[in-house]
Amino acid sequence: MNQKYKTNHQRKVARNKVIQEYQKRSLKNYNLRLHKVNDAAVIEKLESVPNKAEYLRNLILADINKN
């Protein structure tokens, strides 16, 4: 960013725009809904791991490599 911004707010807005463009171009989000009673074991396991995305990614990759 070589541009000179008049205010700190303008700098933050420009930075957020760049971040949003990168995320839209490079990332994919998935939403997972679980039933509190029927999926209690799944919820408890996910709550116990510090990095849920890494945990799920590793499970999926293990499943892919198994087949």
C-alpha positions in Angstrom: 0.0 0.0 0.0 1.9 3.0 -1.2 -1.2 5.2 -1.1 -1.3 7.9 1.6 -4.6 7.7 3.5 -6.0 10.8 5.2 -7.3 9.0 8.2 -6.6 5.8 10.0 -10.2 4.8 9.3 -9.5 4.9 5.5 -6.5 2.7 6.0 -8.5 0.2 8.0 -11.3 0.2 5.4 -8.8 -0.4 2.6 -7.1 -3.2 4.5 -10.4 -4.9 5.3 -11.3 -4.8 1.6 -8.1 -6.5 0.6 -8.6 -9.2 3.3 -12.2 -9.8 2.2 -11.1 -10.1 -1.5 -8.4 -12.6 -0.5 -10.9 -14.6 1.6 -13.5 -14.7 -1.2 -10.9 -15.8 -3.7 -9.0 -18.3 -1.6 -11.2 -19.8 1.2 -14.3 -21.9 1.5 -16.6 -22.0 4.6 -18.8 -24.8 5.7 -21.5 -24.5 8.4 -22.3 -27.6 10.4 -25.5 -27.9 12.5 -25.6 -30.5 15.2 -28.6 -31.6 17.3 -27.7 -31.0 21.0 -29.2 -34.4 22.1 -28.8 -36.7 19.1 -25.3 -35.5 18.3 -24.1 -35.0 21.9 -21.0 -37.3 21.4 -19.9 -35.4 18.3 -20.4 -32.0 20.0 -18.4 -33.2 23.1 -15.5 -34.4 20.9 -15.4 -31.2 18.8 -15.5 -29.1 22.0 -12.5 -31.1 23.4 -10.1 -30.3 20.4 -8.3 -27.0 20.3 -8.4 -26.6 16.5 -11.6 -27.9 15.1 -10.8 -27.1 11.4 -7.5 -29.0 11.6 -9.1 -32.0 13.4 -11.8 -32.3 10.7 -9.3 -31.8 7.9 -7.2 -34.6 9.3 -10.2 -36.9 9.6 -11.2 -36.3 6.0 -7.7 -36.7 4.7 -7.3 -40.0 6.6 -10.6 -41.2 5.1 -9.4 -40.1 1.6 -6.1 -41.9 2.0 -7.8 -45.1 3.3 -9.7 -45.6 0.1 
